[in-house]
Amino acid sequence: MEIEGTWIDDTFAEAFGMRFVRLIVTAHDRYWLDAGLAELTGYGASVIACDAEAGVERTLEPDETPDGRVGAAVLLFGFSTDALGKAVVNRVGQCVMTCPTTAVYNGFDSSTTVPLGRSLRFFGDGFQKSKRLAGRRYWRIPVMDGEFLVEESVGVGKGVAGGNLVIQAPSLDPALAAARRAVAAIRETPELITPFPGGIARSGSKVGSRYSGLIASTADAFCPSLRGRVESRLHPRANVALEVVIDGTGEQAVADGMRRAILAAVGEGVVAISAGNYGGKLGKYPFHLRPLLSAKEAASGY
């Protein structure tokens, strides 16, 4: 199958079930909102080594937030509810409560919850106050610019992480341009994040390593410098490969994001689009690239 001159590999992305929370972060203005978001989502690329995979789902206008200020929805993913709960408390306490003017609210209603304000309230050293509004409890923690308002707990949902596509091009510039188009298309799709830098992982990984103690190592099949030394999965004309990694609140959201990303990336010097998987042995969510594309969208490729 080809679309606009780009070969669509007959393969699949292998994604995993993960837990997620959605935080609504607000602030006095965009400057302080962006400052808090940058800290909150930092070091949130992969749970291979990070405590959570984190990213901004979308920005919010004042009429979309609980307190009528500018804000953003942030998604954080972890392998277990307990691990995610620890990450959320640590990240909000260190990265958002410290940021001037911010507040944090629950953005996902669920019967499964993890503590947030319930844990952070102790920072108030006995001066904290709580209030229940419309069946939800909030904590007001005294800080040096006034009070940090934070919801008592946040809902946990079952999400899907690790949807991906590998963009291949003869040189760096068209690969980077295609990657940016793909990530921009994903950001227009709700319920998704791309947790790696700029949405891109240049150091894609495989399971295992020849070195003991490492659970993951370089995806050698997509490394141009290893052509001839390993079984390559690169297109014959490709000298650069970049991976777009997608986490979402559900299987359909990830499928929609991958479809949009593929269609945005094709053409303009991109010779192939592939995906990373582990032979279906680890993740329970396979996203086959060709079936993701409708007959109408892919008609030019037959």
Secondary structure, 3 states (H helix, E strand, C coil): CEECCEEECCCEEEEEEEEEEEEEEEECCHHHHHHHHHHHHCCCCCCCCCCCEEEEEEEECHHHCCCCCEEEEEEEEECCHHHHHHHHHHHHHHHHCCCCCCEEEECCCCCCEEECHHHHHHHHCCCCEEEEECCEEEEEEEECCEEEEEECEEECEEEEEEEEEEEEECCHHHHHHHHHHHHHHHHCCCCEECCCHHHEECCCEEECCCCCCCCEEECHHHCHHHECCECCCCCCCCCEEEEEEEEECCHHHHHHHHHHHHHHHCCCCCCEEECCCCCCCCCCEEEEHHHHCCHHHHHHHC
